[in-house]
Each structure stands twice: as C-alpha cells, then as structure tokens.
C-alpha cells in the first residue's frame, strides 16, 4: 500500500478547505463532459457548487494531486436520507482507486450520521462503476438506468392519440401541484422507481420532488410551456402528467411522466409525451432527452416508439437499512 506521503497518491481533504476558484479547471472539464456526452448545460449546477463552497456550506471531499483538485464529491442530508449529489474525477485521473476513495469517504460520513437511514445516488459521471468494488454492499441495491435522447425534427407529424378525446390536457400550473403529488404517490405504488426515489412513496414526498423540479437546476430549468397535465373530466382530478425542462439552449428534458392506474394502457402517456415534445420543438429545441429504469420495458417501448434511443447507461445506487 502506498504511503500517505507518496507524491503519486492524491490527498483527500474536506470541501470546506477548498476555495471555489481552485475548482475552476475541474468544474470546467465536468461542464464540457456533460455537454459532449449528454447535450446538457451543466453551468447552472457548477455555479451552485461554487456558491455553496464559498459559503463553506457544502459537505463532501476533494482529491488533490500536487495541491491541485483532480476530483470531488458532495452530499446533502434531508430528513432521514443522504443524497450524493455528484462525483467527478478528471479524465486523466479517472481510476477505480480515485473514484472509490471519494465514494467511500462520502458514504462513511453518511452512514455514521445520526438519523440517516438511507442514501440515494445517481452519479451520471461515475466512470468505473462497472468494475468498482462498491462499498457497504450489505445495504446496497443497484438499479440500471438508461439515458435516452431523440431528435425533435418531424415531431409535428406524430399522430394524435385516441385518449385525447377522453381527457382534457392542460398546461401545468401551480394549482395542479396537490393533485399531481397524489398522482405520483398512487402511480408509483409498488413500482421499481419508488425503490430508487423514496419521495415517490407519499404525497408529501412527491410534493418535495415537484418543488425541486420547478425551483432547482438539477434536472434543468423547468419549462412550463412544455409541461402538461391530463384531467379526468368525470372527476376533475389530474390523471396524468408530463413535465419538461430545458437543459441547454436547444435541448429539452422530460423530467417526469406518469399516469394513474385508471387510465394506464389507454394512450394518455403517449398523448402527454407527444404534446411536450411538440411544444419543445415549437420553442426552438432540436433534441429532447429523458431517463428511465432499464427494467421498465413498457415505458421504454413508448419512448422508442416516438424516436428515443439509449445513448448512455448508468446506475442508481441505494444504500438502505443500515
């Protein structure tokens, strides 16, 4: 084992000992990587990282090589859960050892944090996950996920769904939030995605999830003109939704799509997705993306039917019950 003083071994420090300008090269490369691999503008997220580091309010670790940052990871805690927000190592230094060291360090803190009983992560830029010996495996579940993308050229020609005559489709408004939160909790009951994100398990959790989508840049900038709800005319309640964001000037992202059990299989999901894609195209987007759990074949078949194709695989890592 290399000694801690070995010049070829990166030094691990807490993020509170690092200034944001010292991370410029690291964050600039990460921003370029998001753009190159996912058509995603990471600048807003990078700005938040810089802001919270300067406030010394971001928990996590940084790897230093010869005094220069080569990787970092941060986490937040909310209620009884820890969220690993990001982990990135410069291409030149991306190795199992370096990524493992950051992940282990973050997890070691979270598993020792009083009241935290669950840790969630979806680390899009983790390069060595397939070969990495994942820490604390006794508590770990891994869910394969797909990042899919499509061109929006020609979406105006997507055929209307028969469901569009049986539901009312309206643009998202804040007045829809309570119904939408209840819809998420009911639609995801027993679904694999509720194992990945425990906010889907209750209306209160879904309310937080929706607030995060609308207010924070983690899934892009919320785009109301391409976000829709389906309303059951018999009950006046929301029975489906498709929410969208902008992740780059000409790229949209579907942040959430779900329908109630009562209308599942009737084309409501397709009708909502079609509306969102067409609205994104009218608003000068050339491409759209989304993420989906790999085992959710029904959803993947819908997305492939309207032109989405997988461009990247990643994993959701969930540590629970410790």
C-alpha positions as CSV (number, residue, x, y, z in Angstrom):
1,X,0.0,0.0,0.0
2,X,1.3,3.4,-0.9
3,X,2.2,5.7,2.0
4,X,0.1,8.8,2.5
5,X,3.2,10.9,1.6
6,X,3.7,9.2,-1.7
7,X,3.6,12.0,-4.3
8,X,1.6,9.8,-6.7
9,X,-1.2,9.3,-4.1
10,X,-3.8,12.1,-4.1
11,X,-4.5,13.8,-0.8
12,X,-8.1,13.8,0.4
13,X,-9.4,17.0,2.0
14,X,-12.9,18.2,3.0
15,X,-14.5,20.6,0.6
16,X,-14.6,23.3,3.3
17,X,-10.8,23.6,2.9
18,X,-11.1,24.3,-0.8
19,X,-12.0,27.7,-2.5
20,X,-14.3,27.7,-5.5
21,X,-11.7,29.2,-7.8
22,X,-9.4,26.2,-7.1
23,X,-12.1,24.0,-8.7
24,X,-12.4,26.0,-11.9
25,X,-10.4,23.6,-14.1
26,X,-12.2,20.6,-12.6
27,X,-15.7,22.1,-13.0
28,X,-14.9,23.4,-16.5
29,X,-13.9,19.9,-17.6
30,X,-17.0,18.4,-16.0
31,X,-19.2,21.0,-17.7
32,X,-17.6,20.1,-21.1
33,X,-18.1,16.4,-20.4
34,X,-21.9,16.9,-19.7
35,X,-22.2,18.8,-22.9
36,X,-20.2,16.3,-25.0
37,X,-21.8,13.1,-23.7
38,X,-25.4,14.2,-22.8
39,X,-26.1,17.6,-24.6
40,X,-26.5,19.0,-21.1
41,X,-25.5,22.5,-20.0
42,X,-24.0,21.9,-16.5
43,X,-23.2,25.6,-15.9
44,X,-26.1,26.3,-13.5
45,X,-25.2,23.3,-11.4
46,X,-21.5,24.2,-11.4
47,X,-22.4,27.7,-10.3
48,X,-24.3,26.4,-7.3
49,X,-21.3,24.2,-6.4
50,X,-19.1,27.3,-6.4
51,X,-21.6,29.3,-4.4
52,X,-22.0,26.8,-1.7
53,X,-18.3,26.0,-1.5
54,X,-17.6,29.7,-1.0
55,X,-20.2,29.8,1.8
56,X,-18.5,26.7,3.3
57,X,-21.9,25.0,3.4
58,X,-21.2,22.1,1.0
59,X,-20.3,18.8,2.6
60,X,-18.0,16.5,0.8
61,X,-14.4,15.8,-0.2
62,X,-11.9,16.8,-2.8
63,X,-8.9,14.9,-4.1
64,X,-5.7,16.9,-4.5
65,X,-2.7,16.0,-6.6
66,X,0.3,18.2,-6.0
67,X,-2.1,20.7,-4.4
68,X,-4.4,20.8,-7.4
69,X,-8.0,19.4,-7.3
70,X,-8.5,16.3,-9.5
71,X,-11.9,15.1,-8.2
72,X,-14.7,15.9,-5.8
73,X,-17.9,14.6,-4.4
74,X,-20.6,16.3,-2.3
75,X,-23.6,15.2,-0.4
76,X,-26.7,16.7,1.4
77,X,-28.9,15.3,4.1
78,X,-32.6,15.8,4.3
79,X,-34.9,14.2,6.9
80,X,-33.5,10.6,7.3
81,X,-31.8,10.4,3.9
82,X,-28.5,11.3,2.4
83,X,-28.2,12.3,-1.2
84,X,-24.8,12.1,-3.1
85,X,-25.2,15.0,-5.4
86,X,-22.2,14.5,-7.6
87,X,-18.9,12.7,-8.0
88,X,-16.4,13.7,-10.7
89,X,-12.8,12.9,-11.3
90,X,-10.7,14.5,-14.1
91,X,-10.3,12.2,-17.1
92,X,-6.6,12.0,-16.7
93,X,-7.0,10.6,-13.1
94,X,-10.3,8.7,-13.5
95,X,-9.5,5.3,-11.9
96,X,-11.2,2.8,-9.7
97,X,-8.9,3.9,-6.9
98,X,-9.7,7.6,-7.1
99,X,-13.5,7.2,-7.7
100,X,-13.7,4.6,-4.9
101,X,-11.8,6.8,-2.5
102,X,-14.3,9.6,-3.0
103,X,-17.4,7.4,-2.8
104,X,-16.1,5.5,0.2
105,X,-15.3,8.8,2.1
106,X,-18.8,10.3,1.4
107,X,-20.6,7.1,2.4
108,X,-18.5,6.6,5.6
109,X,-19.7,10.0,6.8
110,X,-23.3,9.4,5.8
111,X,-23.5,6.0,7.4
112,X,-22.3,7.5,10.6
113,X,-24.6,10.5,10.5
114,X,-27.3,10.3,13.3
115,X,-30.8,9.6,12.0
116,X,-29.7,9.0,8.3
117,X,-31.0,5.5,7.4
118,X,-30.9,5.7,3.6
119,X,-28.5,7.0,0.9
120,X,-29.5,7.6,-2.7
121,X,-27.3,8.4,-5.7
122,X,-27.5,8.6,-9.4
123,X,-24.0,9.5,-10.5
124,X,-24.0,10.1,-14.2
125,X,-20.3,10.9,-14.4
126,X,-19.1,7.9,-12.5
127,X,-16.8,6.1,-15.0
128,X,-15.6,3.0,-13.2
129,X,-18.9,1.8,-11.5
130,X,-18.9,-1.4,-13.5
131,X,-15.6,-2.6,-12.1
132,X,-15.5,-0.7,-8.8
133,X,-15.9,-2.8,-5.6
134,X,-18.9,-0.9,-4.2
135,X,-18.7,0.0,-0.5
136,X,-21.1,-1.2,2.2
137,X,-22.6,-3.8,-0.2
138,X,-24.7,-5.4,2.6
139,X,-27.0,-2.4,2.4
140,X,-26.7,-1.8,-1.3
141,X,-29.2,-2.2,-4.2
142,X,-28.2,-1.3,-7.8
143,X,-30.7,-0.3,-10.4
144,X,-29.6,0.0,-14.1
145,X,-30.9,3.1,-15.8
146,X,-30.8,4.4,-19.4
147,X,-30.3,8.0,-20.6
148,X,-32.3,8.3,-23.9
149,X,-32.3,11.1,-26.5
150,X,-34.2,11.9,-29.7
151,X,-34.3,14.5,-32.4
152,X,-37.4,16.7,-32.4
153,X,-37.3,17.1,-36.1
154,X,-40.6,15.8,-37.5
155,X,-42.4,15.5,-34.1
156,X,-45.2,17.7,-35.6
157,X,-46.2,14.6,-37.6
158,X,-46.8,12.3,-34.5
159,X,-50.3,11.1,-34.7
160,X,-52.8,12.2,-32.1
161,X,-53.9,9.6,-29.6
162,X,-57.5,8.5,-29.2
163,X,-57.1,9.2,-25.5
164,X,-57.0,12.9,-26.3
165,X,-60.8,12.9,-26.8
166,X,-61.4,11.2,-23.4
167,X,-59.2,13.5,-21.2
168,X,-58.6,17.2,-21.0
169,X,-55.0,18.2,-21.5
170,X,-53.9,21.5,-19.9
171,X,-50.6,23.3,-19.3
172,X,-49.1,22.7,-15.9
173,X,-49.9,25.3,-13.3
174,X,-49.2,25.6,-9.6
175,X,-52.8,24.8,-8.9
176,X,-52.1,21.2,-10.2
177,X,-49.4,20.5,-7.6
178,X,-51.6,18.9,-4.9
179,X,-53.3,16.6,-7.4
180,X,-50.0,15.8,-9.1
181,X,-48.4,14.9,-5.8
182,X,-51.2,12.4,-5.0
183,X,-51.0,11.0,-8.6
184,X,-47.2,10.3,-8.2
185,X,-47.7,8.5,-4.9
186,X,-50.5,6.4,-6.3
187,X,-49.0,5.7,-9.7
188,X,-45.6,4.6,-8.3
189,X,-47.0,2.3,-5.5
190,X,-45.1,-1.0,-5.9
191,X,-43.1,0.4,-8.8
192,X,-39.3,0.0,-9.1
193,X,-38.8,3.8,-9.3
194,X,-40.2,4.1,-5.8
195,X,-37.3,2.0,-4.7
196,X,-34.9,4.4,-6.3
197,X,-36.5,7.6,-5.1
198,X,-38.4,7.3,-1.9
199,X,-40.1,10.6,-2.4
200,X,-42.5,8.8,-4.8
201,X,-43.9,6.8,-1.9
202,X,-46.1,9.5,-0.4
203,X,-47.9,12.7,-1.4
204,X,-45.7,14.7,1.0
205,X,-42.5,13.3,-0.6
206,X,-43.9,13.8,-4.1
207,X,-44.7,17.4,-3.2
208,X,-41.0,18.0,-2.4
209,X,-40.0,16.2,-5.6
210,X,-42.2,18.6,-7.7
211,X,-40.9,21.6,-5.8
212,X,-37.3,20.6,-6.6
213,X,-38.1,20.1,-10.3
214,X,-39.7,23.6,-10.5
215,X,-37.2,25.5,-8.4
216,X,-33.7,23.9,-8.7
217,X,-31.5,23.3,-11.8
218,X,-30.6,19.6,-11.1
219,X,-32.9,18.5,-13.9
220,X,-32.6,21.7,-15.9
221,X,-34.7,24.8,-15.9
222,X,-38.4,24.0,-15.5
223,X,-40.2,24.8,-18.8
224,X,-43.9,25.4,-18.2
225,X,-44.9,25.7,-21.9
226,X,-44.0,22.1,-22.5
227,X,-45.3,20.7,-19.2
228,X,-48.8,19.3,-19.3
229,X,-51.4,17.5,-17.1
230,X,-54.3,15.3,-18.2
231,X,-57.5,15.8,-16.3
232,X,-60.3,13.2,-16.0
233,X,-63.5,15.2,-17.0
234,X,-65.6,12.9,-14.8
235,X,-63.7,13.7,-11.6
236,X,-61.9,16.9,-12.4
237,X,-58.7,15.3,-11.0
238,X,-55.3,15.0,-12.6
239,X,-54.9,11.6,-14.1
240,X,-51.5,12.1,-15.9
241,X,-48.6,14.5,-16.2
242,X,-45.6,15.1,-18.4
243,X,-43.2,17.8,-17.1
244,X,-40.3,19.2,-19.1
245,X,-37.2,21.3,-18.6
246,X,-34.6,23.0,-20.7
247,X,-31.1,21.5,-20.1
248,X,-29.4,23.5,-22.9
249,X,-30.5,26.3,-25.2
250,X,-31.8,23.8,-27.8
251,X,-32.3,20.7,-25.7
252,X,-35.4,19.8,-23.6
253,X,-35.6,17.1,-21.0
254,X,-38.7,15.1,-19.8
255,X,-38.3,15.3,-16.0
256,X,-41.4,13.3,-15.1
257,X,-44.1,11.4,-16.9
258,X,-46.7,9.2,-15.2
259,X,-50.4,8.3,-15.5
260,X,-52.9,7.0,-13.0
261,X,-53.7,3.3,-12.8
262,X,-57.3,4.1,-14.0
263,X,-56.1,5.3,-17.4
264,X,-52.9,3.1,-17.8
265,X,-52.7,1.5,-21.2
266,X,-55.2,3.9,-22.8
267,X,-52.7,6.2,-24.6
268,X,-52.7,9.0,-22.1
269,X,-48.9,8.8,-21.5
270,X,-48.3,8.9,-25.3
271,X,-50.7,11.9,-25.6
272,X,-48.9,13.9,-22.9
273,X,-45.4,13.0,-24.2
274,X,-46.4,14.0,-27.8
275,X,-47.7,17.4,-26.5
276,X,-44.5,18.0,-24.6
277,X,-42.2,17.1,-27.5
278,X,-44.2,19.2,-29.9
279,X,-44.1,22.2,-27.6
280,X,-40.3,21.8,-27.1
281,X,-39.9,21.8,-30.9
282,X,-42.1,24.9,-31.3
283,X,-39.9,26.6,-28.7
284,X,-36.7,26.0,-30.8
285,X,-35.5,22.8,-29.2
286,X,-33.8,20.4,-31.6
287,X,-33.4,17.4,-29.2
288,X,-35.0,16.0,-26.1
289,X,-33.8,13.5,-23.5
290,X,-35.1,11.5,-20.6
291,X,-34.0,8.8,-18.1
292,X,-35.7,5.5,-17.5
293,X,-35.1,2.4,-15.4
294,X,-33.8,-0.3,-17.6
295,X,-36.3,-2.9,-16.3
296,X,-39.3,-0.6,-17.2
297,X,-39.9,-2.2,-20.6
298,X,-43.4,-0.7,-21.1
299,X,-42.1,2.8,-20.7
300,X,-39.0,2.1,-22.9
301,X,-41.2,0.8,-25.7
302,X,-43.3,4.0,-25.6
303,X,-40.2,6.2,-25.7
304,X,-38.7,4.1,-28.6
305,X,-42.0,4.4,-30.5
306,X,-41.6,8.2,-30.6
307,X,-37.9,8.1,-31.5
308,X,-35.9,8.0,-28.3
309,X,-32.7,5.9,-28.3
310,X,-30.4,4.9,-25.5
311,X,-27.1,6.9,-25.5
312,X,-25.8,6.1,-22.1
313,X,-26.2,3.6,-19.3
314,X,-25.7,4.5,-15.7
315,X,-26.8,3.2,-12.3
316,X,-28.8,4.3,-9.3
317,X,-27.1,3.1,-6.1
318,X,-29.3,2.9,-3.0
319,X,-28.0,2.0,0.5
320,X,-30.8,1.3,2.9
321,X,-31.4,-0.4,6.3
322,X,-28.1,0.4,7.9
